[in-house]
């Protein structure tokens, strides 16, 4: 059996290769340069695989995404919907995402961005009363695998947590809103954490109308995918509402262009897509466990229903 490994985006490619070899000891690992061996490829561990390469993998059985996102696979014209996709559902990634979210919520809650702006101006801004946890409602936009980690951490710290998802199925007694009552979800949230995947359904879901419905003094955190936000509408909203803050880790186009107005706005904080950095060893171990399930019974349920949203 042969595994195709391909990634031109992530750091530590050598570490990825070494870790894959550690777990998949009995499999041969090849790259897209080894095109003569494509007929032997049964498994692919990938990120941003060229569509023309996927078309040549005639005997492919499983696709492993090297991250939680799978939009880089679903957008490929030659992706066969019958081939299961395994996306990273790693507890370490969940913990990192939850920690990042909590850090940015505290940033907003304790007025750190305001104090930082004052420091830049060498201005002593004076005392500001922080918001207590129990008085802050955090709305999680996308209560999937990673969103549930955020919810669990915040509930333990006595935050009021609500969520928006496609299904109304309850989780940890959290109030869950669906498409029919999304306006209530928006208006009831002091902080909205977006952890939506990139799908046609989520494209520009956070638009002018959405932003206008958010509280004047509120906060938006995006750690899902950049496609969810209409960035032009967001810039306009930020300019009009000085007490509205955003913490952005993902963007429509990355890296964010130096010409973007988001860089210079005082109510914006930017990080370079680091909220959920993959823990390589535990991620590959997760892939290996799924691989063993398939080897034992030649049947494996996909983590993604490609014709449906999965948030």
Helices and strands as residue ranges (DSSP letters): E 2-7, H 13-23, E 28-30, G 35-40, E 41-47, H 51-54, E 62-65, H 71-74, E 84-86, H 91-109, H 112-120, G 133-135, E 137-141, H 145-156, E 160-164, E 175-177, G 179-181, H 182-188, E 191-194, H 208-213, E 219-222, G 226-228, H 231-240, E 245-248, G 261-264, E 268-270, H 280-297
